[in-house]
Amino acid sequence: MASFVSFQTSPCYVINSDIKSRFRVRVQSSDGGDSMTLSSASVAVNGNVFTEGKEQIGAVLTNGGTEGKSKNRNLYDGGNSKFKSTVKTKLTKDVASDELELLWDDGYGTKSVRDYLDGAMKIIKPDGGPPRWFCPVECGQPLRDAPLLLFLPGLDGVGLGLTLHHKALGKAFEVRCLHIPVFDRTPFEGLVKFVEETLRLEHASSPNKPIYVVGDSFGGCLALAVAARNPKIDLVLILANPATSFGRSQLQPMFPILEALPDELHDGLPYFLSFVMGNPLKMATVDIEKKLPPRVKLEQLAVNLTSMLPCLSGLADIIPKDTLLWKLKLLKSAAGYANSRLHAVKAEVIVLASGRDYMLPSEEEAKRLQSSLRNCTIRNFKENGHTLLLEDSISLLTIIKATNKYRRSRRLDYVRDFVPPSISEFKRAADAIGLLRSAASSAMFSTLDDGKIVRGLGGVPNEGPVLIVGYHMLLGFDVFSLVEEFLREKKIMIRGMTHPDALLGKLENLSGEFSVLDWIKVMGAVPVTASNLFKLLSTESHVLLYPGGAREALHYKGEEYKVIWPDQQEFVRMAARFGATIVPFGAVGEDDIVEYVLDYNDLMSVPVVSDYVRKANLLPTKIRDETKGEVANQQLFFPVTLPKLPGRFYYLFGKPIRTKGKEELLQDKEQAKQFYLQIKSEVKHNLAYLLKKREEDPYRNIIDRTVFRALQSPLHEIPAFDP
């Protein structure tokens, strides 16, 4: 009998004060049989009800058989444990939100591999039956119009490989995980058809939404196979160390030994596999706070490793000998099937490759897949092992956002599809630029409406729309501290308008590792286009705009702090249309960080280098009319600089200039131009003020700042000059 099973409820589903955190859910079998009622403290799997503690898997599980699929489809509605008619009406009220709050809690770092092992031992206990989908309770309620994400597991087949990522992914996706029971012997083609049926049903119900498929190891082969058979479905594949390289695995010579291994020795095999499959240190450090003192971190690491080892014995139950041998044969056929069909894959693909994968040559395979697939992005994680998704690295949702792959429709909308940074992303982004933060020790000043200059951002309006326009320091060094300070002090997300080539992969790090450019995307950067500026202002956002763009950020020698803007105003009338407040600002300090050695003119005088620069600029993204002068025709290049004893960054945000009520700017071009020149003049004034006043800063020298910080205060509280 095909069965439909219950899900464990969670307090996150409480939407009214009269709904308690523990309630009862009515569930019926998919063949129309008798219904049953389960309390919130119980979970039913294949008709067996068992009670768990706080680590309950709690999920919707559906039969993997074809004959029961249409009936199952009518019983649940694809969300993270959302039911249709089988749940009381008051519990099916739509509580999905349109957006997440800024610096929301994504839960990353609160779970570890031990939670995976504990959960796996529970979910396999009442095992039996064919493959099925389940929705982890921890995923909670997703955003409105969230796309579907299907997780295809590795050899374990449990489906809990995203344990560390459930809470974060559950906000942005409707998450379903594939569970393949321990003793299931469905051939690879059968698994392909099962996943394919789900994809086609979901695509038919939401044809304009993408479907995300996360394939871990073996699941990567399964994801590619399904994508090859369904090229017309809008798919985004995330492949973590895909097993398409199985034919080159260093473990292949061991397979005959595994077959001959006596049963009494199999219980020791999990301990060996755990060290081959993953990086134990990376597994044990997931839930350890990065900023703890070294001694405390070592103590917690020792505790985690000690507590994790006894749990590894459970792998013998998750993958018993007969199952392991079957899965290895299954893996061989899966790799062959997927590799023979790579040419047919049209989906967007992200390949995550571990540098210390001792099971598969994952880094080499990532390069091969990138050259074989039409639209493939790779990210390498040098210190991680094969079980990347269960190790300390970067949140999977962060990776999806950083590669510009998160969208809720056929085309990416940088405004509508933006997921604000979580608190863990904010901390990791700050750590990524930690050296620059410490060296710059940014001091920020702003101007109140009465013209008084104060320390901090008190003069910048809290309510949008606000357009912050200013001078771009060398290589955009000013951006990082600015965005961070607005988040820290005012809890405001600054959406920076950035050159498209920095966001569309053209300037990606050749190593494929997660880079500063990725963090820029996570922290809200948007390609600088008129349509994006229109959308941001219409949603009352705080927008960061550099009229000088790349020309200022890549200026030449002797042009430090020279405001290089287009002759024609480009943003004034757009701001006036929405009544936006314009805040002009200046930033100085680049000359305190690096010494300029070779600029564009110097590089173009070197034959080999000049050819490279010309080649890199053959097909640049045009963001302005080429007839508008040097700002529109700036060639992209990387100047040669040398570090020097760091000074300090200073920012001054001028008096807010309001455009509300100035509708004449929309019609009178000359008046708009004068308004534009006024803003440009304010930026120059701010720069001149900072260049003069920084001479009065007793902590401009990094040595003085370091001593003060060590004795008295955090980085953002180091004193500066009196305004």
C-alpha positions in Angstrom: 0.0 0.0 0.0 1.4 3.4 -1.0 1.5 5.5 2.2 1.5 9.1 2.9 3.2 10.0 6.2 3.1 12.9 8.6 5.5 15.7 9.4 6.8 16.9 12.8 5.5 20.4 13.5 7.6 23.1 14.9 7.0 26.4 16.8 8.0 28.3 13.6 4.5 27.4 12.2 2.7 29.3 15.0 1.0 32.2 13.2 -1.8 33.2 15.6 -1.7 33.6 19.4 -4.5 31.0 19.8 -2.4 28.3 17.9 -0.2 26.4 20.3 3.3 25.1 19.4 2.1 21.5 19.9 -1.0 20.6 17.8 -2.4 17.6 16.0 -2.3 16.9 12.3 -4.7 14.7 10.4 -3.0 12.5 7.8 -4.5 10.0 5.5 -3.0 7.3 3.2 -2.5 8.1 -0.4 -4.8 5.4 -1.6 -7.7 6.9 0.3 -7.6 4.6 3.3 -8.3 5.4 6.9 -6.9 8.6 8.2 -5.0 8.9 11.5 -4.1 11.7 13.8 -0.6 12.3 15.1 0.6 14.6 17.8 3.3 17.2 17.2 5.7 15.0 19.1 5.5 12.0 16.7 6.6 11.1 13.3 5.2 8.3 11.1 7.3 6.6 8.5 5.8 3.8 6.4 3.0 3.4 8.9 5.2 3.1 11.9 4.8 5.9 14.5 7.7 6.7 16.7 8.4 9.6 19.1 11.5 11.8 19.0 13.1 14.6 20.9 14.1 18.0 19.6 16.3 16.5 16.9 13.3 14.9 15.1 13.6 14.6 11.4 10.0 15.6 11.1 9.1 15.5 7.5 6.7 14.8 4.7 7.6 11.5 3.1 6.0 10.2 0.0 6.1 6.9 -1.9 8.5 6.7 -4.7 6.3 4.5 -6.8 4.8 5.7 -10.0 1.3 4.4 -9.4 0.8 6.5 -6.3 2.4 9.7 -7.6 -0.7 11.6 -8.7 -2.5 10.9 -5.5 0.5 12.0 -3.4 0.6 15.2 -5.5 -2.9 16.1 -4.4 -2.1 15.7 -0.7 0.7 18.2 -0.3 1.7 21.5 -1.8 5.4 21.4 -2.4 6.3 23.8 0.4 8.4 23.1 3.4 5.9 20.8 5.0 2.8 22.7 3.7 -0.4 20.5 3.4 -3.5 21.2 1.5 -6.9 19.7 2.5 -5.6 17.2 5.0 -4.6 19.9 7.5 -7.1 22.1 9.4 -7.8 25.3 7.6 -6.4 27.6 10.2 -3.0 25.9 9.9 -2.8 26.4 6.1 -3.0 30.1 6.3 -0.3 31.6 4.0 2.3 33.0 6.4 5.1 33.3 3.8 6.7 36.7 3.7 7.9 38.8 0.8 11.3 39.4 2.2 13.7 38.5 5.0 14.8 41.0 7.7 18.3 42.3 7.5 20.9 40.2 9.3 18.5 37.4 9.8 19.6 34.2 11.6 20.4 31.5 9.1 21.4 28.9 11.7 24.6 28.1 10.0 27.2 26.8 12.6 24.5 25.6 15.0 24.5 22.1 13.5 27.4 19.6 13.0 28.1 16.2 11.5 27.0 14.7 14.8 23.5 16.0 14.1 23.6 14.3 10.7 24.7 11.0 12.2 22.0 11.2 15.0 19.3 12.0 12.5 20.4 9.3 10.1 20.2 6.6 12.7 16.6 7.7 13.5 15.4 8.0 9.9 16.6 4.5 8.9 15.0 2.7 11.9 11.6 2.0 10.4 13.2 1.6 7.0 11.7 -0.1 4.1 9.8 0.6 0.9 10.9 2.5 -2.2 12.6 5.9 -2.5 10.6 9.0 -1.4 10.9 12.7 -0.7 10.8 14.4 2.7 10.8 18.0 3.8 12.9 18.8 6.9 11.0 20.6 9.6 14.0 22.9 10.3 13.5 24.5 6.9 10.4 26.2 8.2 8.4 28.6 6.0 10.0 29.9 2.8 9.7 33.3 1.2 6.6 33.8 -1.0 7.2 32.5 -4.6 10.3 30.6 -3.4 11.6 28.1 -6.0 11.8 24.4 -5.3 15.1 22.8 -4.3 15.5 19.0 -4.5 18.4 17.4 -2.7 19.9 14.2 -4.2 22.1 12.4 -1.6 25.4 10.6 -2.0 26.0 6.9 -1.3 24.5 7.0 2.1 21.0 7.7 0.6 19.7 9.1 3.8 18.9 12.5 2.5 20.2 14.5 5.4 23.3 15.8 3.7 22.1 19.3 4.0 21.7 19.2 7.8 24.0 22.2 8.3 22.1 24.2 5.7 18.4 23.4 6.4 17.5 26.5 8.2 19.1 28.9 5.7 17.9 27.1 2.5 14.4 26.8 4.0 14.0 30.6 3.9 14.9 30.9 0.2 13.6 27.6 -1.2 10.9 25.0 -0.8 13.2 22.1 0.2 12.7 18.4 -0.5 15.2 15.8 0.1 15.4 12.3 -1.5 15.6 9.4 0.9 16.7 6.0 -0.5 16.1 3.3 2.1 19.1 1.2 3.2 17.8 -2.0 1.6 16.3 -0.4 -1.5 17.7 -1.8 -4.8 16.2 0.5 -7.3 18.5 0.6 -10.4 19.9 4.0 -11.5 17.5 4.3 -14.4 14.7 3.9 -11.9 16.0 6.7 -9.7 16.3 8.9 -12.8 12.7 8.3 -13.7 11.5 8.9 -10.2 13.3 12.3 -9.9 12.3 13.1 -13.5 8.6 12.6 -12.6 8.8 15.1 -9.8 10.6 17.7 -12.0 8.0 17.4 -14.7 5.1 17.7 -12.2 6.6 20.7 -10.6 7.5 22.4 -13.9 3.9 21.8 -15.1 2.5 23.6 -12.0 5.0 26.5 -12.1 6.5 26.7 -15.6 8.0 30.2 -15.0 10.0 29.2 -11.9 13.4 27.5 -11.9 13.9 24.2 -10.1 17.1 23.8 -8.1 18.8 20.4 -7.8 21.6 19.8 -5.3 23.5 16.7 -6.1 26.1 15.4 -3.6 28.6 12.9 -5.0 26.4 10.2 -6.4 23.6 12.6 -6.4 25.6 14.8 -8.8 25.5 12.0 -11.4 21.7 11.7 -10.9 21.2 15.4 -11.2 23.2 15.6 -14.5 21.3 12.6 -15.9 17.9 14.1 -15.2 19.0 17.5 -16.6 20.2 15.8 -19.8 16.8 14.2 -20.3 14.9 17.4 -19.6 16.7 20.2 -21.4 13.5 22.3 -21.7 13.0 22.6 -18.0 14.6 25.6 -16.3 17.1 23.9 -13.9 19.9 25.1 -11.8 22.3 22.3 -10.7 24.6 22.5 -7.7 27.0 19.6 -7.7 29.2 18.9 -4.7 32.1 16.8 -5.6 30.1 15.0 -8.3 31.0 11.3 -8.8 31.3 11.6 -12.6 35.0 11.1 -12.0 34.3 7.7 -10.4 36.3 6.0 -13.2 39.4 7.7 -12.0 38.8 7.1 -8.2 41.8 5.9 -6.2 39.5 3.6 -4.3 38.6 1.4 -7.2 41.3 -1.2 -6.5 39.8 -1.7 -3.1 36.4 -2.9 -4.3 37.5 -6.6 -4.6 38.9 -6.3 -1.1 35.5 -5.0 0.2 33.7 -7.9 -1.4 36.0 -10.4 0.3 35.9 -8.6 3.7 34.4 -10.8 6.4 31.2 -9.5 7.9 32.8 -9.3 11.4 35.3 -6.8 10.1 32.8 -4.6 8.3 31.9 -2.7 11.6 35.4 -1.2 11.5 35.0 0.0 7.9 33.0 3.2 8.8 36.0 4.5 10.8 38.2 4.1 7.8 35.7 5.6 5.3 35.0 8.6 7.6 38.6 9.7 7.3 38.7 9.0 3.5 35.4 10.7 2.7 35.7 13.8 4.8 38.1 16.1 6.7 37.5 15.3 10.4 38.9 18.7 11.5 36.6 20.5 9.1 33.7 18.4 10.4 34.5 19.1 14.0 35.0 22.9 13.7 31.6 23.7 12.1 29.9 24.8 15.3 33.0 26.5 16.9 33.0 30.3 17.1 35.8 31.6 14.9 36.7 34.5 17.2 37.2 32.5 20.4 40.7 32.4 21.9 43.0 29.7 20.5 43.0 27.7 23.7 39.2 27.6 24.0 38.9 26.7 20.3 41.3 23.8 20.8 39.4 22.6 23.9 36.1 22.6 21.9 37.7 20.9 19.0 38.9 18.1 21.2 35.4 17.7 22.7 33.8 17.6 19.3 36.2 15.1 17.9 35.8 12.9 21.0 32.0 13.0 20.8 31.9 12.4 17.1 34.0 9.2 17.0 31.4 7.0 18.8 28.7 8.1 16.4 30.7 6.9 13.4 29.9 3.3 14.3 26.4 4.1 13.1 27.7 4.2 9.5 27.7 0.4 9.5 23.9 0.5 9.9 23.5 3.3 7.4 25.6 1.5 4.8 25.8 -2.2 5.7 28.1 -4.4 3.6 25.6 -5.6 1.0 24.3 -2.1 0.6 27.8 -0.7 0.2 28.6 -3.2 -2.6 25.3 -2.4 -4.3 25.9 1.3 -4.0 29.4 1.0 -5.5 27.9 -0.8 -8.5 25.2 1.7 -8.7 27.8 4.5 -8.7 29.7 3.0 -11.6 26.6 2.8 -13.8 25.6 6.4 -12.7 28.9 7.9 -13.7 28.9 6.2 -17.1 25.2 7.2 -17.7 25.9 10.9 -16.8 29.1 11.3 -18.7 27.6 9.9 -21.9 25.0 12.7 -21.8 26.9 15.8 -20.7 26.4 17.2 -24.2 22.7 17.3 -23.7 22.8 19.3 -20.4 21.5 22.9 -20.9 20.9 23.8 -17.2 22.9 26.3 -15.2 25.6 24.4 -13.2 27.6 25.2 -10.1 30.3 22.7 -9.3 31.7 22.7 -5.8 35.1 20.9 -5.6 37.2 20.0 -2.6 40.9 20.2 -2.6 41.4 17.3 -0.1 38.9 14.9 -1.6 40.6 11.5 -1.1 37.8 9.6 -2.8 37.5 11.4 -6.1 39.7 13.8 -8.1 37.2 16.5 -7.6 39.3 19.6 -8.5 40.3 18.0 -11.9 36.7 16.9 -12.5 35.4 20.4 -11.9 37.7 21.8 -14.6 36.6 19.0 -17.0 32.9 19.7 -16.4 33.4 23.4 -16.8 34.9 22.8 -20.3 32.2 20.2 -21.2 29.1 22.0 -20.0 27.6 25.1 -21.6 27.0 27.2 -18.5 29.2 26.0 -15.7 30.7 27.9 -12.7 33.1 26.3 -10.3 34.1 27.1 -6.7 37.1 25.3 -5.2 37.5 24.7 -1.4 41.1 23.8 -0.9 40.9 22.6 2.7 37.8 20.5 2.5 37.2 16.7 2.0 34.7 14.7 0.0 31.8 15.4 2.4 32.0 19.2 1.7 28.4 19.9 2.7 28.9 18.5 6.1 32.2 20.4 6.8 33.1 23.8 7.9 33.2 26.0 4.8 30.6 28.4 3.4 26.9 28.2 3.6 25.3 26.6 0.5 22.8 29.5 0.2 25.7 32.0 0.3 27.4 30.2 -2.6 24.2 30.3 -4.6 23.8 34.0 -4.0 27.4 34.8 -4.6 27.3 33.1 -8.1 24.2 35.1 -9.1 22.2 31.9 -9.4 19.3 32.7 -7.0 16.2 33.8 -8.8 12.5 33.2 -8.6 11.6 33.4 -12.2 13.1 32.8 -15.6 15.4 35.8 -15.4 17.4 37.1 -12.5 16.0 40.3 -11.0 18.7 41.9 -8.9 16.1 43.8 -6.8 13.2 41.4 -6.5 15.4 38.3 -6.0 17.8 39.8 -3.5 18.1 37.9 -0.3 19.6 40.2 2.4 22.7 39.0 4.2 22.3 36.9 7.3 24.2 37.6 10.5 26.7 34.7 9.7 27.3 36.1 6.2 27.9 39.6 7.6 30.5 38.1 10.0 32.2 36.0 7.3 32.3 39.0 4.9 33.9 41.1 7.6 36.5 38.4 8.1 37.2 38.1 4.4 38.3 41.8 4.3 39.7 41.7 7.8 43.2 42.8 6.8 41.8 45.9 5.0 39.4 46.7 7.8 42.3 46.6 10.4 44.6 48.6 8.1 42.0 51.2 7.2 40.3 51.7 10.6 37.7 53.8 8.9 36.5 57.0 10.6 33.1 58.2 9.4 31.5 61.6 9.7 28.2 62.9 8.5 26.4 66.3 8.2 23.2 67.1 10.0 20.4 69.2 8.4 21.7 72.2 10.3 25.1 71.8 8.7 26.8 70.5 11.8 29.4 67.7 11.2 29.3 64.8 13.6 31.1 61.5 14.1 29.1 58.5 12.7 26.2 58.3 10.2 23.6 60.2 12.2 23.2 62.8 9.3 22.3 60.2 6.7 18.5 59.7 6.5 17.1 56.4 7.7 14.1 56.4 5.4 14.5 55.9 1.7 14.8 56.4 -1.1 18.3 57.7 -0.5 20.9 58.1 -3.2 24.4 58.2 -1.9 26.8 59.6 -4.5 30.5 60.2 -4.2 34.1 59.7 -5.1 35.5 56.2 -5.9 38.9 55.6 -4.4 41.5 53.4 -6.2 40.2 49.9 -6.9 37.1 50.7 -5.0 38.8 50.3 -1.6 36.2 52.6 -0.1 33.2 50.3 -0.7 33.9 47.6 1.9 34.0 49.7 5.0 31.1 51.9 3.9 28.7 49.0 3.4 29.8 47.3 6.6 29.4 50.5 8.7 25.9 51.2 7.5 24.9 47.6 8.5 26.6 47.8 11.8 25.5 51.3 12.9 22.2 51.9 11.1 21.1 48.3 10.2 20.6 49.6 6.6 21.5 47.7 3.5 23.4 49.8 1.0 22.8 48.6 -2.6 26.0 49.5 -4.4 25.8 50.1 -8.2 28.8 48.2 -9.7 30.3 47.7 -13.1 28.6 44.6 -14.6 31.8 42.9 -15.4 32.6 42.6 -11.7 29.3 40.7 -11.2 28.8 38.6 -14.3 31.9 36.4 -14.0 34.2 38.3 -16.4 36.6 39.2 -13.5 36.4 36.0 -11.6 39.4 34.6 -9.8 41.1 32.1 -12.1 41.6 29.7 -9.1 37.8 29.4 -8.8 38.0 30.0 -5.0 35.4 32.0 -3.1 36.7 35.6 -3.5 36.0 39.2 -2.5 33.9 39.6 -5.6 31.6 36.9 -4.4 31.2 38.7 -1.1 30.3 41.9 -3.0 27.4 40.1 -4.6 26.2 38.6 -1.3 26.3 42.1 0.2 23.9 43.6 -2.3 25.9 44.8 -5.3 23.8 45.5 -8.4 24.9 46.1 -12.0 24.9 49.8 -12.8 22.0 50.2 -15.2 19.2 52.7 -15.5 16.6 50.0 -15.0 18.2 48.7 -11.8 18.5 52.3 -10.4 14.8 52.8 -11.2 13.8 49.6 -9.4 15.9 50.4 -6.3 14.6 53.9 -5.9 11.0 52.7 -6.5 11.4 50.3 -3.5 12.8 53.1 -1.3 16.3 51.6 -1.0 19.5 53.2 0.0 21.6 53.2 -3.2 25.3 53.8 -3.5 26.3 55.4 -6.9 29.7 56.4 -8.2 29.2 58.7 -11.3 32.9 58.4 -12.0 32.7 54.6 -12.1 35.8 52.7 -13.3 37.4 55.9 -14.5 37.9 57.1 -10.9 38.5 53.6 -9.5 41.2 53.1 -12.1 42.6 56.6 -12.3 46.2 57.4 -13.3 49.2 58.6 -11.4 48.7 62.2 -10.0 44.9 61.9 -10.1 44.4 61.0 -6.5 41.2 62.6 -5.2 40.3 64.1 -8.6 36.6 63.9 -9.1 36.1 62.6 -12.7 32.4 62.6 -13.5 30.6 62.7 -16.9 29.7 66.1 -18.3 26.0 65.2 -18.5 23.9 64.5 -15.4 22.8 60.9 -15.2 21.0 60.5 -11.9 19.4 63.8 -10.9 16.2 63.4 -12.8 15.8 59.7 -11.7 16.2 60.8 -8.1 13.7 63.7 -8.6 11.2 61.3 -10.1 11.0 59.3 -6.8 11.6 62.3 -4.5 14.9 60.7 -3.3 17.3 62.3 -0.9 20.8 62.7 -2.3 23.7 62.5 0.0 27.0 63.6 -1.5 30.1 62.1 0.1 33.9 62.1 -0.1 36.4 59.4 0.9 40.1 59.7 1.3 42.8 57.2 2.3 44.0 55.3 -0.8 47.3 57.0 -0.7 47.8 55.7 2.8 47.4 52.1 1.8 49.4 51.5 -1.4 52.0 53.1 -3.6 51.0 53.5 -7.2 53.7 52.0 -9.5 52.2 51.4 -12.9 49.0 52.9 -14.3 47.2 52.4 -17.6 49.7 54.5 -19.6 52.7 52.6 -18.1 51.1 49.2 -18.8 50.2 50.0 -22.4 53.9 50.8 -23.1 54.8 47.2 -22.3 54.2 45.1 -25.5 53.0 41.8 -24.0 51.0 43.5 -21.2 49.3 45.9 -23.6 48.2 43.0 -25.8 46.6 41.3 -22.8 44.8 44.5 -21.8 43.5 45.0 -25.3 42.3 41.4 -25.5 40.5 41.7 -22.1 38.7 44.8 -23.3 37.6 43.5 -26.7 34.0 42.7 -25.5 33.5 44.9 -22.4 30.1 45.5 -21.1 29.0 49.0 -22.2 27.2 51.0 -19.5 27.3 54.4 -21.2 27.1 56.0 -24.6 30.7 56.0 -26.0 30.2 59.6 -27.2 30.1 60.9 -23.6 33.9 61.2 -23.1 36.6 59.5 -21.1 34.4 58.2 -18.3 32.3 56.2 -20.8 35.4 54.9 -22.6 37.5 53.7 -19.6 39.5 50.6 -20.4 39.5 48.0 -17.6 42.9 47.0 -16.2 44.6 46.2 -12.9 47.2 48.8 -11.9 50.4 47.7 -10.3 50.7 48.9 -6.7 52.9 48.2 -3.7 51.8 48.1 -0.1 53.1 50.6 2.4 52.6 51.3 6.1 48.8 51.7 6.3 47.3 55.0 7.1 43.6 55.5 7.6 40.3 55.9 5.7 38.1 58.9 6.3 34.5 59.4 5.0 32.4 62.5 5.1 28.7 62.4 4.1 27.5 65.9 3.3 24.2 67.6 4.1 21.3 65.7 2.6 19.9 67.3 -0.5 16.2 66.6 -1.0 14.6 66.4 -4.4 11.0 65.9 -3.1 8.9 68.8 -4.5 11.4 69.6 -7.2 9.5 68.3 -10.1 10.9 71.0 -12.3 14.1 68.9 -12.5 12.3 66.4 -14.6 11.5 69.0 -17.3 14.2 71.6 -17.2 17.5 70.0 -18.3 19.5 73.1 -17.6 18.2 73.3 -14.0 19.0 69.6 -13.6 22.5 70.2 -14.8 23.0 73.0 -12.3 21.7 70.7 -9.6 24.2 68.0 -10.7 27.1 70.4 -10.6 26.1 71.5 -7.1 26.3 67.8 -6.0 29.7 67.4 -7.7 30.9 70.6 -5.9 29.8 69.2 -2.5 31.8 66.0 -3.1 34.9 68.1 -3.9 34.3 70.1 -0.7 34.0 66.9 1.4 37.3 65.6 -0.1 39.1 68.9 0.7 37.7 68.9 4.2 39.0 65.4 4.9 42.4 66.0 3.4 42.9 68.9 5.7 41.4 67.5 8.9 43.1 64.1 8.7 46.3 65.9 9.6 44.8 66.6 13.0 44.0 62.9 13.7 46.3 61.6 16.6 45.5 58.0 15.5 46.3 58.3 11.8 49.4 56.1 12.2 48.6 52.4 12.4 50.9 51.9 15.3 49.0 54.4 17.5 45.7 52.8 16.4 46.9 49.3 17.2 48.1 50.2 20.7 44.8 52.1 21.4 42.7 49.2 20.1 44.6 46.6 22.1 44.1 48.6 25.4 40.8 50.3 25.1 38.3 49.8 22.3 37.1 47.8 19.3 38.0 48.9 15.8 35.1 51.2 15.0 35.5 53.2 18.3 39.1 54.4 17.7 39.0 58.2 18.1 39.8 60.6 15.2 40.0 64.3 14.7 37.3 66.6 16.2 35.0 67.7 13.3 
